[in-house]
Amino acid sequence: MTQKNLFAVLTVVACAWSGAVLSQAWPVKPVRILVSNGPGSAPDVVVRLVADRLSKSFGQPFLIDNRPGGEQTIGASMAAKAAPDGYTFFFATNDSMVANQFRLKSLPYDVERDFVPVANVVGSAAFVVVANGELPVKTFPDLAAMARAAPGKISMGITVGLSDIISQWLGKVAGIDMLRVPYKLNTQANQDAAAGQVNSIVTSYQSIVPLVQAARLRVIAVTGSERYPLLPEVPALVEAYPGVVIEGWFFFVAPAGTPADIVQRMNRETDRVIADPEVAQRIRSFHFTPGPAMTPRAIEERMREERGRWRRIVQDIGLVPQ
């Protein structure tokens, strides 16, 4: 071996050894978690709970950096461009990692090339279909029967995004014609449904708890793959309409190239944190299903399955990317 080749080999070995040492020492400074949702949103509340525990576990601050806007593309794009050194993670949702591929004409990042899955945090954050409390319906098939008997007369309040897509998909699979009433804010849609200005809405359960407790609204379906543990009497849509599932799920990803041992350590510790009874109960109080952390490979497979589901939605409702 020539002196030049020997030097090259030693350089590669030294760099590899240095990288391994740095990975083993990780983290030696604060870790940033980018969140593409605003403060107080469901993903933000959950990730702050988990980040606080991770800070204590690793002995370094895990700092939340909210970057809302752009249909969640701003935060995701920043994460994709961040250094893959283990000091930037992205708290992803199925919107940013799956749905946006079908809802938007183009993305400033590539979900398959720019990220590596790290750890799942919330396995299911389903929406609810809600009816005005005085409407004589207990399930979505009841509401569908009313809509079928009076085409275009039964209304559903929707906001831009998933609630609109869910309402269109429900109309398609149930074979009904509902009047879709657009709102800019969920809070206004919730209040109008409670007042009877619209007959129904698709929303998050957490946003309507007081109105449900006051019997001004009634939950008639959940959009997840199973019933809410805290609302066992309310059927999931999939029970009446096979395959109809739209649910949020929240998970950590990192910029592509992040050292595998850092990914593994983050995965193990996240799993330990969300398995803690206190943390798990807090997540359940939002009507979400905590964890498990899954493996990076399992997260990747779930994203693949979700893309298949969205291809079906696109086909069923003729969704045109905006």
Secondary structure as a PSIPRED ss2 file (coil, helix, strand):
# PSIPRED VFORMAT (PSIPRED V4.0)

   1 M C   1.000  0.000  0.000
   2 T C   1.000  0.000  0.000
   3 Q H   0.000  1.000  0.000
   4 K H   0.000  1.000  0.000
   5 N H   0.000  1.000  0.000
   6 L H   0.000  1.000  0.000
   7 F H   0.000  1.000  0.000
   8 A H   0.000  1.000  0.000
   9 V H   0.000  1.000  0.000
  10 L H   0.000  1.000  0.000
  11 T H   0.000  1.000  0.000
  12 V H   0.000  1.000  0.000
  13 V H   0.000  1.000  0.000
  14 A H   0.000  1.000  0.000
  15 C H   0.000  1.000  0.000
  16 A H   0.000  1.000  0.000
  17 W H   0.000  1.000  0.000
  18 S H   0.000  1.000  0.000
  19 G H   0.000  1.000  0.000
  20 A H   0.000  1.000  0.000
  21 V H   0.000  1.000  0.000
  22 L H   0.000  1.000  0.000
  23 S H   0.000  1.000  0.000
  24 Q H   0.000  1.000  0.000
  25 A H   0.000  1.000  0.000
  26 W C   1.000  0.000  0.000
  27 P C   1.000  0.000  0.000
  28 V C   1.000  0.000  0.000
  29 K C   1.000  0.000  0.000
  30 P C   1.000  0.000  0.000
  31 V E   0.000  0.000  1.000
  32 R E   0.000  0.000  1.000
  33 I E   0.000  0.000  1.000
  34 L E   0.000  0.000  1.000
  35 V E   0.000  0.000  1.000
  36 S C   1.000  0.000  0.000
  37 N C   1.000  0.000  0.000
  38 G C   1.000  0.000  0.000
  39 P C   1.000  0.000  0.000
  40 G C   1.000  0.000  0.000
  41 S C   1.000  0.000  0.000
  42 A H   0.000  1.000  0.000
  43 P H   0.000  1.000  0.000
  44 D H   0.000  1.000  0.000
  45 V H   0.000  1.000  0.000
  46 V H   0.000  1.000  0.000
  47 V H   0.000  1.000  0.000
  48 R H   0.000  1.000  0.000
  49 L H   0.000  1.000  0.000
  50 V H   0.000  1.000  0.000
  51 A H   0.000  1.000  0.000
  52 D H   0.000  1.000  0.000
  53 R H   0.000  1.000  0.000
  54 L H   0.000  1.000  0.000
  55 S H   0.000  1.000  0.000
  56 K H   0.000  1.000  0.000
  57 S H   0.000  1.000  0.000
  58 F H   0.000  1.000  0.000
  59 G C   1.000  0.000  0.000
  60 Q C   1.000  0.000  0.000
  61 P C   1.000  0.000  0.000
  62 F E   0.000  0.000  1.000
  63 L E   0.000  0.000  1.000
  64 I E   0.000  0.000  1.000
  65 D E   0.000  0.000  1.000
  66 N E   0.000  0.000  1.000
  67 R C   1.000  0.000  0.000
  68 P C   1.000  0.000  0.000
  69 G C   1.000  0.000  0.000
  70 G H   0.000  1.000  0.000
  71 E H   0.000  1.000  0.000
  72 Q H   0.000  1.000  0.000
  73 T H   0.000  1.000  0.000
  74 I H   0.000  1.000  0.000
  75 G H   0.000  1.000  0.000
  76 A H   0.000  1.000  0.000
  77 S H   0.000  1.000  0.000
  78 M H   0.000  1.000  0.000
  79 A H   0.000  1.000  0.000
  80 A H   0.000  1.000  0.000
  81 K H   0.000  1.000  0.000
  82 A C   1.000  0.000  0.000
  83 A C   1.000  0.000  0.000
  84 P C   1.000  0.000  0.000
  85 D C   1.000  0.000  0.000
  86 G C   1.000  0.000  0.000
  87 Y C   1.000  0.000  0.000
  88 T E   0.000  0.000  1.000
  89 F E   0.000  0.000  1.000
  90 F E   0.000  0.000  1.000
  91 F E   0.000  0.000  1.000
  92 A E   0.000  0.000  1.000
  93 T E   0.000  0.000  1.000
  94 N H   0.000  1.000  0.000
  95 D H   0.000  1.000  0.000
  96 S H   0.000  1.000  0.000
  97 M H   0.000  1.000  0.000
  98 V H   0.000  1.000  0.000
  99 A H   0.000  1.000  0.000
 100 N H   0.000  1.000  0.000
 101 Q H   0.000  1.000  0.000
 102 F H   0.000  1.000  0.000
 103 R H   0.000  1.000  0.000
 104 L C   1.000  0.000  0.000
 105 K C   1.000  0.000  0.000
 106 S C   1.000  0.000  0.000
 107 L C   1.000  0.000  0.000
 108 P C   1.000  0.000  0.000
 109 Y C   1.000  0.000  0.000
 110 D C   1.000  0.000  0.000
 111 V C   1.000  0.000  0.000
 112 E C   1.000  0.000  0.000
 113 R C   1.000  0.000  0.000
 114 D C   1.000  0.000  0.000
 115 F E   0.000  0.000  1.000
 116 V E   0.000  0.000  1.000
 117 P E   0.000  0.000  1.000
 118 V E   0.000  0.000  1.000
 119 A E   0.000  0.000  1.000
 120 N E   0.000  0.000  1.000
 121 V E   0.000  0.000  1.000
 122 V E   0.000  0.000  1.000
 123 G E   0.000  0.000  1.000
 124 S E   0.000  0.000  1.000
 125 A E   0.000  0.000  1.000
 126 A E   0.000  0.000  1.000
 127 F C   1.000  0.000  0.000
 128 V E   0.000  0.000  1.000
 129 V E   0.000  0.000  1.000
 130 V E   0.000  0.000  1.000
 131 A E   0.000  0.000  1.000
 132 N E   0.000  0.000  1.000
 133 G C   1.000  0.000  0.000
 134 E C   1.000  0.000  0.000
 135 L C   1.000  0.000  0.000
 136 P C   1.000  0.000  0.000
 137 V C   1.000  0.000  0.000
 138 K C   1.000  0.000  0.000
 139 T C   1.000  0.000  0.000
 140 F H   0.000  1.000  0.000
 141 P H   0.000  1.000  0.000
 142 D H   0.000  1.000  0.000
 143 L H   0.000  1.000  0.000
 144 A H   0.000  1.000  0.000
 145 A H   0.000  1.000  0.000
 146 M H   0.000  1.000  0.000
 147 A H   0.000  1.000  0.000
 148 R H   0.000  1.000  0.000
 149 A H   0.000  1.000  0.000
 150 A C   1.000  0.000  0.000
 151 P C   1.000  0.000  0.000
 152 G C   1.000  0.000  0.000
 153 K C   1.000  0.000  0.000
 154 I C   1.000  0.000  0.000
 155 S E   0.000  0.000  1.000
 156 M E   0.000  0.000  1.000
 157 G E   0.000  0.000  1.000
 158 I E   0.000  0.000  1.000
 159 T E   0.000  0.000  1.000
 160 V C   1.000  0.000  0.000
 161 G C   1.000  0.000  0.000
 162 L H   0.000  1.000  0.000
 163 S H   0.000  1.000  0.000
 164 D H   0.000  1.000  0.000
 165 I H   0.000  1.000  0.000
 166 I H   0.000  1.000  0.000
 167 S H   0.000  1.000  0.000
 168 Q H   0.000  1.000  0.000
 169 W H   0.000  1.000  0.000
 170 L H   0.000  1.000  0.000
 171 G H   0.000  1.000  0.000
 172 K H   0.000  1.000  0.000
 173 V H   0.000  1.000  0.000
 174 A H   0.000  1.000  0.000
 175 G C   1.000  0.000  0.000
 176 I C   1.000  0.000  0.000
 177 D C   1.000  0.000  0.000
 178 M C   1.000  0.000  0.000
 179 L E   0.000  0.000  1.000
 180 R E   0.000  0.000  1.000
 181 V E   0.000  0.000  1.000
 182 P E   0.000  0.000  1.000
 183 Y E   0.000  0.000  1.000
 184 K C   1.000  0.000  0.000
 185 L C   1.000  0.000  0.000
 186 N H   0.000  1.000  0.000
 187 T H   0.000  1.000  0.000
 188 Q H   0.000  1.000  0.000
 189 A H   0.000  1.000  0.000
 190 N H   0.000  1.000  0.000
 191 Q H   0.000  1.000  0.000
 192 D H   0.000  1.000  0.000
 193 A H   0.000  1.000  0.000
 194 A H   0.000  1.000  0.000
 195 A H   0.000  1.000  0.000
 196 G C   1.000  0.000  0.000
 197 Q C   1.000  0.000  0.000
 198 V C   1.000  0.000  0.000
 199 N C   1.000  0.000  0.000
 200 S E   0.000  0.000  1.000
 201 I E   0.000  0.000  1.000
 202 V E   0.000  0.000  1.000
 203 T E   0.000  0.000  1.000
 204 S C   1.000  0.000  0.000
 205 Y H   0.000  1.000  0.000
 206 Q H   0.000  1.000  0.000
 207 S H   0.000  1.000  0.000
 208 I C   1.000  0.000  0.000
 209 V H   0.000  1.000  0.000
 210 P H   0.000  1.000  0.000
 211 L H   0.000  1.000  0.000
 212 V H   0.000  1.000  0.000
 213 Q H   0.000  1.000  0.000
 214 A C   1.000  0.000  0.000
 215 A C   1.000  0.000  0.000
 216 R C   1.000  0.000  0.000
 217 L E   0.000  0.000  1.000
 218 R E   0.000  0.000  1.000
 219 V E   0.000  0.000  1.000
 220 I E   0.000  0.000  1.000
 221 A E   0.000  0.000  1.000
 222 V E   0.000  0.000  1.000
 223 T C   1.000  0.000  0.000
 224 G C   1.000  0.000  0.000
 225 S C   1.000  0.000  0.000
 226 E C   1.000  0.000  0.000
 227 R C   1.000  0.000  0.000
 228 Y C   1.000  0.000  0.000
 229 P C   1.000  0.000  0.000
 230 L C   1.000  0.000  0.000
 231 L C   1.000  0.000  0.000
 232 P C   1.000  0.000  0.000
 233 E C   1.000  0.000  0.000
 234 V C   1.000  0.000  0.000
 235 P C   1.000  0.000  0.000
 236 A E   0.000  0.000  1.000
 237 L H   0.000  1.000  0.000
 238 V H   0.000  1.000  0.000
 239 E H   0.000  1.000  0.000
 240 A H   0.000  1.000  0.000
 241 Y C   1.000  0.000  0.000
 242 P C   1.000  0.000  0.000
 243 G C   1.000  0.000  0.000
 244 V C   1.000  0.000  0.000
 245 V C   1.000  0.000  0.000
 246 I C   1.000  0.000  0.000
 247 E E   0.000  0.000  1.000
 248 G E   0.000  0.000  1.000
 249 W E   0.000  0.000  1.000
 250 F E   0.000  0.000  1.000
 251 F E   0.000  0.000  1.000
 252 F E   0.000  0.000  1.000
 253 V E   0.000  0.000  1.000
 254 A E   0.000  0.000  1.000
 255 P E   0.000  0.000  1.000
 256 A C   1.000  0.000  0.000
 257 G C   1.000  0.000  0.000
 258 T C   1.000  0.000  0.000
 259 P C   1.000  0.000  0.000
 260 A H   0.000  1.000  0.000
 261 D H   0.000  1.000  0.000
 262 I H   0.000  1.000  0.000
 263 V H   0.000  1.000  0.000
 264 Q H   0.000  1.000  0.000
 265 R H   0.000  1.000  0.000
 266 M H   0.000  1.000  0.000
 267 N H   0.000  1.000  0.000
 268 R H   0.000  1.000  0.000
 269 E H   0.000  1.000  0.000
 270 T H   0.000  1.000  0.000
 271 D H   0.000  1.000  0.000
 272 R H   0.000  1.000  0.000
 273 V H   0.000  1.000  0.000
 274 I H   0.000  1.000  0.000
 275 A H   0.000  1.000  0.000
 276 D C   1.000  0.000  0.000
 277 P H   0.000  1.000  0.000
 278 E H   0.000  1.000  0.000
 279 V H   0.000  1.000  0.000
 280 A H   0.000  1.000  0.000
 281 Q H   0.000  1.000  0.000
 282 R H   0.000  1.000  0.000
 283 I H   0.000  1.000  0.000
 284 R H   0.000  1.000  0.000
 285 S C   1.000  0.000  0.000
 286 F C   1.000  0.000  0.000
 287 H C   1.000  0.000  0.000
 288 F C   1.000  0.000  0.000
 289 T E   0.000  0.000  1.000
 290 P E   0.000  0.000  1.000
 291 G C   1.000  0.000  0.000
 292 P C   1.000  0.000  0.000
 293 A C   1.000  0.000  0.000
 294 M C   1.000  0.000  0.000
 295 T C   1.000  0.000  0.000
 296 P H   0.000  1.000  0.000
 297 R H   0.000  1.000  0.000
 298 A H   0.000  1.000  0.000
 299 I H   0.000  1.000  0.000
 300 E H   0.000  1.000  0.000
 301 E H   0.000  1.000  0.000
 302 R H   0.000  1.000  0.000
 303 M H   0.000  1.000  0.000
 304 R H   0.000  1.000  0.000
 305 E H   0.000  1.000  0.000
 306 E H   0.000  1.000  0.000
 307 R H   0.000  1.000  0.000
 308 G H   0.000  1.000  0.000
 309 R H   0.000  1.000  0.000
 310 W H   0.000  1.000  0.000
 311 R H   0.000  1.000  0.000
 312 R H   0.000  1.000  0.000
 313 I H   0.000  1.000  0.000
 314 V H   0.000  1.000  0.000
 315 Q H   0.000  1.000  0.000
 316 D H   0.000  1.000  0.000
 317 I H   0.000  1.000  0.000
 318 G C   1.000  0.000  0.000
 319 L C   1.000  0.000  0.000
 320 V C   1.000  0.000  0.000
 321 P C   1.000  0.000  0.000
 322 Q C   1.000  0.000  0.000
